Structures are given as C-alpha cells and as structure tokens.
Amino acid sequence: MSRPVWVGSLSFGLVSVPVRLYSAISSKQVQFHLLHDVDGARIQNKRVCSADGEEVPYEHVVKGYELGDGRYVEVTRGELEAFDPEASRAIEMEDFVELGDIDPLYYDTSYHLVPAEGAERAFELLVATLREAGRVGIGRFVMYQKGHLCAVRPHGRGLLLTTLHYAEEVVSQDSLTELSLAGPRPQERELQAALNLVEARATHFDPRRYHDVHRERLLAFIQRRASKLARPVAAGERPAHAGATAQASQQGELLSALERSVAALRAGQPLPPPEQGALRLRPQASAREARERRGGGEAPTSEPRRKEDDGGEPSA
C-alpha cells in the first residue's frame, strides 16, 4: 500500500475532517541511468566550480538569484527558511465555485483525498454536500514547505484535490504575436466538412482506449535485448550446450558482417556504419579489468565523444 504524502485536516467553516493525501498519478516514464561505456559503472555527478574547475563541498554551496546582468544575489539556507510558509496541517477551503469556472490550464497535480480512521462520517457528509451543491472547494495548504492553492471536488467514492497554478504563473495569450494575426473566416462548406469529420469520430472518453505506444515499444525492445544476455551457468549444467542457438545466431551475424565488410573493401566502398540506436546491456566489469583489457592501465586513446542516448527509436 502506498504511503500518504500529507496528513492533516480539511476544514470548511467550523467543521474539520482529518484526512490523508495520496498521489493520484504514478509516472510510468522509462528511466535510464548514465553508465561508463567501458566498465558499465554508474556515472556520478560532481559539483564543480566554473571558475577554477575544482569540486565544491556541499557545505560551501549557496543559492543565488540571477539579476540578468551576470550578477547574483546570494542567500543562505537559513535566510530562505525564514521565508518558508508557516507549517500547517489544515486545508482551509475559502470559497466554493462552479467546476466550469476553473480553466483546465490552471490545474497542476492531482491527489486522492481520503478520510483518516474514525472520520468517515464527517468525510461522507462533505462529499455529499459538494456533490449536491455542484460546487468545488477552493483552499490553501502547505506541503513540502511550499504554499499551494488547491481545488477539492467529489471524485468516485472520495474527493480529489488538485493543486492550482497561480494567475501570475500562467502565460497570457496576449504575449503570443502569432495569435494577433487574424486569419480568413472559414467558408461554410469547409466548416461543415470539418464538423462532419468530428461527428463521425465522436465518442465517449475512455482513458483505457489510449496507451503510451512509445513506452510499450521501448520496453519490448529492452526486454528483447536483455534476453540476449548470457545467463549464469548453474551448478551441474554443461556450459558446452548452454545457449547453443544464441551462439549460432551470433556467429551467423558475425560472419555476415565480415562478408559485407570484405565486399565493400574490394569494391572500394567505405565501410557501412554500425547499427545505430542500440541500447547496450553488458555485464558490469570492474574499472581494473577494463584498464587491463586496454593494456596495463594505460590511458585510453582519445575518441570522439559519443552522443548521449536520448531514448529515440531503436533499430530493429
């Protein structure tokens, strides 16, 4: 079971309901780590001073606000903490508005709002009240040392709390010069044809119909590549027969690559580039083993810097 991200109370008027807040969204984006291509070890980021190139200890790192002319106003952590909003464990609903009055542009992050143990009756009263009134509660609360504006509305068997952007955070369309150019009014036949197209594909929204196709294809590709890794040989197994099919396939690919290379050289053609977009999975080796393979710990020869894999479309 997931853990609540915030625990407190939801208040409207003199009524206070103990509640818990759970994330309503779980990101499924495929994440990659940066590895050293020689030994497969994780890459560690360092804090390096841009003036002298030296690594800076964390206790000597301060925050700075850029003025725009290359200067910075430095502030310490203690000074910033003095401006943190006062810690509070209450979501205070100040207003009740129509759901349609809130432009979806203002929505930020959604959370499930559930009752704490023993507060079910008061919570159900609030849910029924908001549903019957057809209103959304607008309130404020503090989470992660930051003040948030939020909207609370009935959703399913409980309530959904969605943090809202402040008005000053929203980019006005008046700043977009492209929208100031008025286009020609569409002809009646064009408009009717477009409306017919929309009507032909009109349906009820069902989020289960839509899938992250890119993520599914990427995971399938990673699984295929991972399946080609040599698995450990268990005790009692005969290594000579393990993976015979895979070895034959690899030998066939190697022979084919060699034959293509020889044919290209005989014809005076440049060698074809290696296949691009492959995500390499390799057994991790120690840095010492990697140096020994290069020849007794000598510095590696300089090579053009590889472009970081951006997760684009892999080769088949």
KENUKOL-854503 format. One record per residue: residue in three letters; x, y, z of N, C-alpha, C in turn. Coordinates in steps of 0.05 Angstrom, whole numbers, padded with zeros to 5 digits, always signed. Example, Ala and Ser with C-alpha at 12.3 -4.5 7.8 and 13.67 -1.06 7.14 Angstrom:
<kolnus>
ala+00264-00114+00156+00246-00090+00156+00264-00066+00156/ser+00257-00045+00142+00273-00021+00143+00258+00001+00157/
</kolnus>
This chain:
<kolnus>
met+00017-00024+00000+00000+00000+00000+00018+00025+00000/ser+00011+00045-00016+00027+00069-00018+00024+00085+00008/arg+00043+00102+00013+00043+00119+00037+00031+00146+00030/pro+00017+00159+00049+00006+00186+00043+00028+00206+00041/val+00025+00226+00024+00045+00246+00020+00040+00270+00039/trp+00016+00270+00052+00009+00292+00070-00013+00282+00088/val-00012+00289+00114-00032+00282+00133-00040+00307+00148/gly-00066+00312+00150-00076+00336+00164-00106+00335+00166/ser-00118+00359+00162-00147+00361+00163-00158+00379+00142/leu-00183+00374+00134-00197+00390+00114-00219+00405+00129/ser-00218+00431+00128-00237+00447+00143-00254+00464+00125/phe-00280+00466+00132-00299+00484+00119-00317+00495+00141/gly-00315+00521+00145-00330+00533+00167-00317+00523+00193/leu-00334+00513+00211-00325+00503+00237-00321+00473+00236/val-00326+00461+00213-00323+00432+00211-00295+00425+00202/ser-00281+00407+00216-00254+00399+00209-00254+00368+00207/val-00245+00358+00184-00245+00329+00179-00216+00320+00176/pro-00206+00302+00193-00179+00291+00190-00178+00275+00163/val-00157+00281+00147-00155+00268+00121-00126+00261+00115/arg-00123+00245+00094-00096+00238+00084-00096+00243+00054/leu-00072+00249+00044-00069+00256+00016-00051+00235+00003/tyr-00060+00224-00019-00045+00204-00034-00041+00214-00063/ser-00018+00209-00075-00014+00216-00103-00034+00201-00121/ala-00047+00216-00139-00066+00204-00157-00054+00195-00183/ile-00029+00203-00188-00015+00197-00213+00011+00183-00206/ser+00017+00161-00220+00042+00147-00218+00056+00147-00245/ser+00077+00162-00248+00091+00165-00273+00102+00138-00282/lys+00098+00131-00308+00108+00106-00319+00130+00111-00340/gln+00141+00134-00339+00162+00141-00359+00186+00122-00355/val+00197+00112-00377+00220+00095-00375+00245+00112-00368/gln+00258+00104-00346+00281+00118-00335+00307+00104-00342/phe+00327+00119-00349+00353+00108-00355+00374+00120-00336/his+00395+00105-00330+00418+00115-00315+00441+00120-00335/leu+00458+00138-00328+00482+00143-00344+00504+00124-00334/leu+00516+00109-00353+00537+00089-00346+00563+00096-00361/his+00585+00086-00350+00611+00087-00364+00611+00065-00384/asp+00615+00071-00410+00613+00050-00431+00636+00030-00429/val+00657+00036-00414+00680+00017-00412+00674-00006-00393/asp+00664+00002-00369+00660-00019-00348+00631-00021-00338/gly+00613-00005-00350+00585-00008-00342+00578+00004-00315/ala+00596+00019-00302+00590+00030-00276+00574+00056-00278/arg+00559+00062-00257+00543+00086-00257+00560+00111-00257/ile+00551+00132-00270+00565+00158-00271+00555+00175-00248/gln+00573+00187-00233+00567+00204-00211+00571+00233-00219/asn+00552+00250-00212+00554+00279-00217+00569+00293-00195/lys+00585+00312-00202+00600+00327-00182+00594+00357-00184/arg+00596+00371-00162+00592+00400-00161+00620+00413-00166/val+00622+00425-00190+00648+00436-00198+00646+00466-00202/cys+00665+00481-00191+00665+00510-00194+00672+00517-00223/ser+00657+00534-00235+00662+00542-00263+00686+00560-00265/ala+00696+00572-00243+00719+00590-00244+00745+00575-00243/asp+00748+00556-00224+00774+00542-00221+00773+00513-00228/gly+00749+00502-00234+00746+00474-00242+00748+00454-00219/glu+00750+00465-00194+00752+00447-00170+00725+00438-00160/glu+00724+00414-00149+00700+00404-00137+00693+00420-00111/val+00668+00427-00108+00660+00443-00085+00644+00426-00065/pro+00653+00425-00040+00638+00410-00019+00610+00422-00016/tyr+00591+00405-00009+00564+00413-00007+00560+00436+00013/glu+00576+00436+00035+00572+00457+00056+00581+00484+00046/his+00594+00486+00023+00603+00512+00012+00586+00520-00012/val+00563+00506-00016+00545+00513-00039+00523+00530-00028/val+00519+00554-00040+00497+00571-00032+00480+00577-00057/lys+00455+00586-00052+00438+00592-00074+00441+00622-00082/gly+00436+00627-00107+00438+00655-00117+00417+00661-00137/tyr+00406+00685-00135+00385+00695-00153+00398+00712-00175/glu+00395+00704-00200+00408+00718-00222+00394+00744-00228/leu+00409+00766-00229+00397+00792-00235+00394+00798-00265/gly+00406+00782-00282+00403+00786-00310+00428+00798-00323/asp+00446+00810-00308+00470+00822-00319+00495+00807-00311/gly+00491+00781-00304+00514+00765-00296+00520+00765-00267/arg+00506+00782-00251+00510+00783-00222+00489+00766-00208/tyr+00495+00758-00184+00477+00741-00168+00474+00753-00140/val+00451+00751-00129+00446+00758-00101+00446+00731-00086/glu+00466+00728-00069+00469+00703-00054+00452+00703-00029/val+00440+00680-00023+00424+00676+00001+00431+00650+00014/thr+00431+00649+00040+00437+00625+00054+00412+00608+00059/arg+00416+00583+00066+00393+00566+00072+00377+00576+00096/gly+00391+00587+00116+00377+00598+00139+00359+00621+00131/glu+00369+00639+00113+00353+00662+00105+00329+00653+00089/leu+00332+00632+00072+00309+00622+00057+00288+00610+00075/glu+00298+00595+00096+00279+00582+00114+00262+00602+00129/ala+00272+00626+00133+00256+00646+00147+00232+00655+00130/phe+00233+00651+00104+00211+00658+00087+00192+00635+00080/asp+00199+00611+00090+00181+00588+00085+00154+00593+00098/pro+00133+00584+00084+00106+00588+00096+00104+00573+00122/glu+00088+00584+00140+00084+00572+00166+00073+00544+00163/ala+00085+00524+00175+00076+00497+00173+00048+00495+00183/ser+00031+00481+00168+00003+00478+00175-00006+00450+00167/arg-00024+00439+00183-00035+00413+00177-00065+00415+00171/ala-00072+00437+00158-00101+00441+00151-00104+00452+00123/ile-00123+00441+00109-00132+00451+00082-00156+00468+00088/glu-00153+00494+00085-00175+00512+00092-00189+00520+00066/met-00214+00510+00063-00229+00518+00039-00242+00545+00044/glu-00235+00564+00026-00244+00592+00029-00268+00598+00013/asp-00270+00586-00011-00292+00593-00030-00302+00567-00042/phe-00326+00569-00054-00339+00546-00068-00348+00557-00095/val-00337+00545-00116-00342+00555-00144-00353+00533-00161/glu-00363+00541-00185-00371+00522-00205-00347+00509-00218/leu-00349+00483-00222-00326+00469-00235-00319+00481-00262/gly-00339+00489-00277-00335+00500-00304-00321+00527-00303/asp-00320+00540-00279-00307+00566-00277-00277+00564-00277/ile-00267+00540-00272-00238+00536-00270-00227+00527-00297/asp-00211+00543-00309-00198+00536-00335-00179+00513-00329/pro-00180+00491-00344-00161+00469-00340-00132+00477-00341/leu-00127+00500-00353-00099+00510-00355-00087+00513-00327/tyr-00104+00518-00307-00095+00524-00280-00089+00498-00264/tyr-00098+00475-00274-00093+00450-00259-00064+00442-00260/asp-00054+00432-00237-00026+00424-00235-00025+00394-00229/thr-00025+00386-00203-00021+00358-00195-00045+00349-00179/ser-00054+00325-00184-00078+00314-00170-00071+00294-00149/tyr-00086+00293-00127-00083+00275-00105-00110+00264-00096/his-00110+00239-00087-00134+00228-00075-00135+00237-00046/leu-00158+00247-00038-00163+00257-00011-00181+00237+00003/val-00171+00224+00024-00186+00203+00038-00188+00209+00067/pro-00209+00198+00081-00212+00204+00110-00192+00188+00127/ala-00184+00200+00148-00168+00186+00168-00187+00168+00183/glu-00175+00148+00197-00192+00129+00212-00209+00143+00233/gly-00235+00138+00232-00253+00150+00251-00267+00175+00241/ala-00258+00185+00217-00270+00209+00206-00288+00204+00182/glu-00296+00179+00179-00311+00171+00155-00338+00186+00153/arg-00352+00189+00175-00379+00201+00175-00377+00230+00166/ala-00359+00246+00178-00357+00274+00171-00347+00276+00142/phe-00329+00258+00134-00319+00259+00106-00342+00254+00086/glu-00359+00234+00091-00381+00228+00073-00400+00252+00072/leu-00404+00266+00094-00421+00290+00094-00410+00311+00075/leu-00383+00315+00076-00371+00335+00058-00373+00327+00029/val-00369+00301+00023-00371+00291-00004-00399+00296-00015/ala-00419+00288+00001-00447+00291-00007-00455+00320-00010/thr-00444+00338+00007-00450+00366+00005-00439+00378-00021/leu-00414+00372-00027-00403+00383-00051-00416+00372-00076/arg-00424+00347-00075-00437+00335-00099-00465+00347-00102/glu-00479+00350-00081-00506+00361-00083-00506+00390-00091/ala-00486+00405-00081-00485+00434-00088-00473+00438-00116/gly-00459+00418-00126-00447+00421-00153-00425+00442-00152/arg-00411+00443-00129-00390+00463-00126-00363+00450-00120/val-00342+00466-00125-00315+00458-00119-00303+00476-00098/gly-00291+00464-00077-00279+00480-00056-00251+00490-00064/ile-00246+00516-00060-00221+00528-00065-00207+00534-00039/gly-00183+00524-00035-00170+00528-00009-00140+00530-00012/arg-00127+00531+00010-00097+00533+00011-00087+00514+00032/phe-00063+00504+00028-00049+00487+00047-00019+00488+00042/val-00004+00478+00061+00025+00478+00059+00035+00449+00057/met+00051+00443+00036+00062+00416+00032+00090+00420+00021/tyr+00109+00405+00032+00137+00406+00024+00148+00435+00026/gln+00140+00448+00048+00150+00475+00054+00142+00495+00033/lys+00120+00491+00020+00110+00509-00001+00080+00512+00002/gly+00071+00536-00001+00042+00541+00000+00029+00535-00027/his+00006+00521-00026-00007+00513-00051-00036+00523-00050/leu-00045+00532-00074-00073+00537-00079-00085+00511-00090/cys-00109+00503-00081-00120+00477-00090-00150+00478-00094/ala-00159+00459-00109-00188+00455-00114-00195+00427-00104/val-00217+00425-00089-00226+00399-00078-00254+00394-00089/arg-00257+00370-00101-00283+00363-00114-00288+00334-00111/pro-00314+00326-00112-00320+00297-00110-00309+00282-00133/his-00300+00258-00128-00289+00241-00149-00293+00212-00140/gly-00309+00197-00155-00313+00169-00148-00325+00166-00120/arg-00312+00150-00103-00321+00146-00076-00310+00166-00056/gly-00292+00184-00065-00280+00203-00046-00278+00231-00058/leu-00256+00244-00051-00251+00271-00061-00224+00272-00076/leu-00223+00290-00095-00198+00294-00110-00188+00322-00104/leu-00163+00325-00095-00151+00351-00091-00131+00356-00113/thr-00134+00378-00127-00116+00386-00148-00103+00412-00142/thr-00077+00413-00141-00063+00438-00137-00067+00456-00162/leu-00068+00482-00158-00073+00500-00179-00050+00519-00183/his-00044+00527-00208-00025+00548-00213-00037+00575-00205/tyr-00020+00593-00195-00029+00620-00190-00031+00635-00217/ala-00048+00656-00217-00053+00671-00241-00027+00682-00253/glu-00008+00690-00236+00017+00702-00246+00035+00681-00259/glu+00029+00656-00255+00045+00635-00267+00036+00628-00295/val+00012+00635-00302+00000+00627-00328+00008+00648-00349/val+00019+00638-00372+00028+00655-00394+00003+00664-00409/ser+00000+00690-00412-00023+00701-00426-00019+00698-00456/gln-00041+00693-00469-00040+00691-00499-00035+00718-00512/asp-00038+00739-00497-00033+00766-00508-00003+00769-00514/ser+00014+00753-00502+00043+00754-00507+00051+00739-00532/leu+00032+00725-00545+00038+00709-00568+00030+00724-00593/thr+00050+00735-00607+00045+00752-00630+00030+00737-00653/glu+00035+00711-00654+00022+00696-00676-00009+00697-00674/leu-00019+00699-00650-00048+00699-00646-00061+00726-00652/ser-00044+00747-00655-00054+00773-00661-00060+00776-00691/leu-00051+00757-00707-00056+00758-00736-00082+00743-00742/ala-00103+00757-00750-00129+00745-00755-00129+00731-00782/gly-00136+00705-00782-00137+00691-00807-00164+00695-00821/pro-00166+00686-00846-00191+00690-00861-00213+00673-00849/arg-00238+00683-00849-00260+00668-00839-00265+00643-00855/pro-00268+00619-00843-00272+00594-00858-00298+00595-00874/gln-00297+00583-00898-00321+00582-00914-00341+00562-00902/glu-00366+00566-00909-00387+00549-00897-00383+00520-00904/arg-00376+00514-00928-00372+00486-00936-00348+00473-00922/glu-00326+00489-00917-00303+00479-00903-00311+00473-00874/leu-00326+00491-00862-00334+00487-00834-00352+00463-00831/gln-00370+00459-00850-00389+00437-00849-00374+00410-00852/ala-00355+00410-00871-00339+00386-00875-00323+00379-00850/ala-00312+00399-00837-00297+00394-00812-00315+00384-00790/leu-00339+00395-00788-00358+00386-00768-00367+00358-00773/asn-00370+00350-00798-00377+00323-00805-00355+00303-00797/leu-00331+00312-00800-00308+00295-00792-00308+00290-00762/val-00312+00312-00747-00313+00310-00718-00336+00292-00709/glu-00359+00295-00721-00383+00279-00714-00379+00250-00720/ala-00365+00244-00742-00360+00216-00749-00343+00202-00729/arg-00326+00216-00714-00308+00204-00695-00315+00211-00666/ala-00339+00222-00662-00348+00230-00635-00354+00205-00619/thr-00344+00205-00594-00348+00182-00576-00346+00191-00548/his-00350+00173-00529-00346+00179-00500-00317+00174-00493/phe-00307+00192-00476-00278+00189-00469-00274+00165-00450/asp-00257+00147-00459-00250+00124-00443-00219+00123-00442/pro-00206+00130-00420-00177+00132-00419-00164+00105-00425/arg-00178+00083-00421-00166+00056-00425-00162+00050-00455/arg-00174+00066-00472-00170+00062-00501-00143+00072-00510/tyr-00130+00089-00494-00106+00102-00503-00082+00091-00487/his-00061+00085-00501-00037+00073-00489-00012+00089-00497/asp+00008+00088-00480+00033+00101-00486+00049+00081-00505/val+00044+00084-00531+00055+00065-00550+00085+00067-00550/his+00097+00091-00548+00126+00093-00548+00138+00078-00524/arg+00126+00081-00500+00136+00067-00477+00134+00037-00480/glu+00112+00027-00491+00109-00002-00495+00130-00013-00514/arg+00134+00001-00536+00154-00008-00556+00182-00007-00544/leu+00188+00014-00528+00214+00016-00517+00220-00006-00496/leu+00200-00012-00480+00203-00034-00460+00206-00061-00474/ala+00191-00065-00495+00193-00090-00510+00221-00093-00522/phe+00232-00071-00532+00259-00071-00543+00280-00078-00521/ile+00277-00065-00498+00295-00070-00476+00293-00100-00467/gln+00269-00111-00466+00266-00139-00458+00279-00157-00478/arg+00277-00151-00504+00290-00168-00524+00320-00166-00521/arg+00330-00143-00516+00359-00140-00513+00369-00154-00488/ala+00353-00152-00466+00361-00165-00441+00360-00195-00443/ser+00342-00206-00460+00341-00235-00463+00365-00246-00477/lys+00381-00229-00490+00404-00239-00504+00429-00240-00486/leu+00426-00229-00462+00449-00230-00444+00454-00259-00435/ala+00480-00265-00432+00487-00293-00423+00478-00296-00395/arg+00462-00317-00390+00453-00322-00363+00474-00338-00348/pro+00476-00336-00321+00496-00351-00305+00491-00381-00308/val+00513-00396-00309+00512-00425-00312+00509-00437-00285/ala+00486-00451-00280+00481-00463-00254+00499-00487-00250/ala+00502-00495-00225+00519-00518-00218+00507-00543-00231/gly+00524-00559-00243+00514-00584-00256+00507-00581-00285/glu+00505-00556-00294+00499-00552-00323+00524-00556-00339/arg+00519-00562-00365+00541-00567-00383+00544-00542-00401/pro+00563-00525-00395+00566-00500-00410+00569-00504-00440/ala+00578-00526-00449+00583-00530-00477+00557-00529-00493/his+00534-00537-00480+00509-00537-00494+00491-00514-00487/ala+00498-00498-00467+00481-00476-00459+00483-00453-00480/gly+00460-00444-00489+00459-00422-00507+00471-00428-00535/ala+00468-00454-00543+00480-00461-00569+00466-00446-00592/thr+00440-00443-00590+00425-00430-00611+00433-00401-00613/ala+00436-00388-00589+00444-00360-00588+00472-00356-00600/gln+00490-00375-00593+00517-00373-00604+00517-00376-00634/ala+00501-00395-00644+00500-00399-00673+00489-00373-00687/ser+00469-00361-00674+00458-00337-00685+00479-00314-00686/gln+00494-00312-00664+00514-00291-00662+00537-00297-00682/gln+00544-00322-00686+00565-00329-00705+00555-00322-00733/gly+00529-00327-00739+00519-00321-00765+00519-00291-00771/glu+00512-00275-00750+00513-00246-00753+00541-00236-00757/leu+00560-00248-00742+00588-00240-00745+00599-00246-00773/leu+00593-00271-00783+00602-00278-00810+00590-00260-00831/ser+00564-00254-00828+00551-00236-00847+00564-00209-00847/ala+00570-00198-00823+00583-00172-00821+00611-00173-00834/leu+00626-00194-00830+00652-00196-00841+00651-00197-00872/glu+00632-00213-00882+00629-00216-00912+00622-00189-00924/arg+00604-00174-00911+00596-00148-00922+00619-00129-00921/ser+00636-00130-00900+00659-00113-00898+00679-00119-00920/val+00685-00145-00925+00704-00152-00946+00694-00144-00973/ala+00668-00148-00979+00656-00140-01005+00659-00110-01009/ala+00654-00094-00988+00655-00065-00990+00684-00056-00995/leu+00703-00069-00982+00731-00061-00986+00741-00068-01014/arg+00733-00092-01024+00741-00100-01051+00729-00081-01072/ala+00705-00071-01067+00693-00053-01086+00702-00024-01083/gly+00720-00020-01064+00730+00008-01060+00709+00026-01047/gln+00690+00014-01033+00669+00030-01020+00676+00033-00990/pro+00667+00055-00978+00672+00058-00949+00655+00038-00934/leu+00666+00030-00911+00651+00010-00894+00625+00022-00884/pro+00604+00007-00884+00578+00017-00874+00581+00022-00844/pro+00567+00043-00835+00568+00049-00806+00555+00028-00790/pro+00563+00024-00765+00550+00004-00748+00521+00013-00743/glu+00505-00007-00735+00476-00001-00730+00474+00018-00707/gln+00456+00038-00710+00453+00059-00690+00428+00054-00674/gly+00427+00067-00650+00403+00066-00634+00402+00042-00616/ala+00422+00025-00615+00421+00001-00598+00427+00008-00570/leu+00411-00001-00551+00416+00002-00523+00433-00022-00514/arg+00457-00017-00506+00475-00038-00500+00472-00047-00471/leu+00468-00072-00466+00467-00084-00440+00491-00102-00437/arg+00507-00098-00418+00531-00114-00415+00535-00121-00386/pro+00549-00144-00381+00556-00150-00353+00575-00129-00343/gln+00571-00119-00318+00587-00098-00307+00615-00109-00300/ala+00636-00096-00309+00663-00103-00303+00675-00082-00285/ser+00695-00090-00270+00709-00071-00253+00726-00052-00270/ala+00732-00029-00258+00749-00010-00272+00777-00022-00277/arg+00787-00038-00258+00813-00050-00261+00813-00069-00285/glu+00792-00086-00287+00791-00104-00310+00790-00089-00336/ala+00775-00067-00336+00774-00051-00361+00801-00040-00369/arg+00816-00031-00349+00843-00020-00355+00862-00042-00365/glu+00860-00066-00352+00877-00088-00361+00871-00096-00390/arg+00845-00095-00397+00838-00102-00425+00850-00081-00445/arg+00852-00056-00435+00863-00036-00453+00893-00037-00454/gly+00905-00052-00435+00934-00054-00437+00950-00044-00414/gly+00947-00056-00391+00964-00050-00368+00959-00023-00355/gly+00934-00013-00356+00927+00011-00341+00935+00036-00356/glu+00942+00035-00382+00949+00059-00397+00924+00075-00402/ala+00928+00100-00407+00905+00118-00412+00893+00110-00439/pro+00867+00110-00441+00853+00103-00466+00859+00123-00487/thr+00859+00114-00511+00863+00132-00534+00839+00150-00536/ser+00844+00174-00546+00822+00194-00548+00803+00185-00570/glu+00778+00187-00564+00757+00180-00583+00737+00203-00584/pro+00723+00206-00607+00702+00226-00608+00682+00220-00586/arg+00672+00241-00573+00653+00238-00552+00626+00228-00563/arg+00616+00206-00551+00591+00195-00561+00568+00213-00552/lys+00549+00215-00569+00525+00230-00562+00508+00213-00543/glu+00498+00225-00522+00482+00210-00502+00457+00199-00515/asp+00450+00174-00508+00426+00162-00519+00401+00176-00508/asp+00385+00187-00526+00362+00202-00518+00337+00186-00518/gly+00340+00160-00520+00316+00143-00518+00299+00143-00544/gly+00312+00151-00566+00297+00152-00591+00290+00125-00602/glu+00280+00124-00626+00271+00099-00637+00294+00080-00641/pro+00294+00057-00628+00316+00038-00631+00315+00024-00658/ser+00339+00015-00666+00340-00001-00691+00329-00028-00686/ala+00318-00040-00707+00306-00067-00704+00327-00088-00698/
</kolnus>
